[in-house]
Amino acid sequence: MNSDRVVVSAFKRFPLKQSLGGVIVSLQKTRFDHLSCLRIFSKIDTVFEILMEELHQSANTTPYSPLSLSDLFQVPYDECGA
């Protein structure tokens, strides 16, 4: 999976002092927890709300709504992916 590769690449560069390492934010344990420089068991929305507050920034919290019907798509699959 591509997202795994991003994190693994950061972890590999960390011992070489080529990166600051990786941070994992998730409610569940992952197979990369032992490699992370910082592990936070939380929802990402909660972490970013706290971070934005700490940085004295405001975030747009308006929920997404499609601009027009052209932004809506019919997905021809059922809940099993068939």
Secondary structure, DSSP 8 states (H G I E B T S, - for coil): -HHHHHHHHHHHHGGGTSS---EEE-SS--TTGGG-SEEE-S-HHHHHHHHHHHTT----------SSGGG-------TT--
